Amino acid sequence: MTRVLTLTLNPAIDRTVTLERLEPGTVHRAQAVRDDAGGKGINVASCLADWGIPVAAAGVLGADNATAFEALFSAKGIEDRCVWVPGETRTNLKLVDAAGTTDVNLPGLILDTATLRAVRALLAEAAGPDTLTVLAGSLPAGAEPGLYAALTAELKARGARVLLDASGPALAAALAAATLPDAVKPNRHELEEWAGRPLPALADVVEAAQDLVRRGIPLVVVSLGAEGAVFVRDGEVLHAQPPTMEVASTVGAGDALVAGLVAGLCTGSSLADTARLALAFAAGKLTRSGAHLPGRERVETIAKTIEIRALTA
């Protein structure tokens, strides 16, 4: 059975503040406030645990405000493989009103050489040929842009598969490395940054994704928000579109998609079935606050409504 390990080097406590209407420069009274343990890899682990897949969460946590993470790991049976350091994990603000979500991401912990060495040792111990490792999220201060590229090489040398969900210089460095991830999941904007050009049409997105496949990445998934996602693997190109859903919160929707992708990869599903599951995870999460899935039966029902269209490879 495939073991799943997620890595979150820049986790956060997501503080969601619900407002009647966000008006810059004015005083607001919050209608509701909630804190969720977050960070991309943490969110992926949370959704996988909801689906019933055993998962370990690695990363770096500040010991001074780790209660939300401890509660999440305990409630969902997520194995804690984090390195704990003095200080506080950052807090990200999510200001939610009828118009959408406004994000304010605060600086995270600064990682020193010893902490990064401890993370690498932990990954070397935890990963092996039966492991699918998800490297997800931004890199914190103290980490070089090439860290994900280096970790990919180290993990694959141990026989693990690697799925990368990153952006900016960290993504660019990983995509330029000699050892490439087994799968990547950029969104449209991140793919445009890598390609160095706008990708306004679906055909443009497909062409850029195919460029990555030709570089040697077996699976490329590009998330497109309300337009669904494009999946490219082995000459097969699919466009998956979800149904219209009532949205409780968009926080963690992209991470839920990654979790669904991982769930499909763990079972060796076809690309079409993997796409259905990934989009069903994302659509189901939209109905919940925080990175949590509805029940399995509800997710499976949503999966049956996902429209899959084959595109010319």
Secondary structure, 3 states (H helix, E strand, C coil): CCEEEEEECCCEEEEEEECCCCCCCCCCCCCEEEEEEECHHHHHHHHHHHHCCCEEEEEEEEHHHCHHHHHHHHHHCCEEEEEEECCCCEEEEEEEECCEEEEEECCCCCCCHHHHHHHHHHHHHHCCCCEEEEEECCCCCCCCCCHHHHHHHHHHHCCCEEEEECCHHHHHHHHCCCCCCCEECCEHHHHHHHHCCCCCCHHHHHHHHHHHHHHCCCEEEEECHHHCEEEEECCEEEEEECCCCCCCCCCCHHHHHHHHHHHHHHCCCCHHHHHHHHHHHHHHHHCCCCCCCCCHHHHHHHHCCCEEEEECC
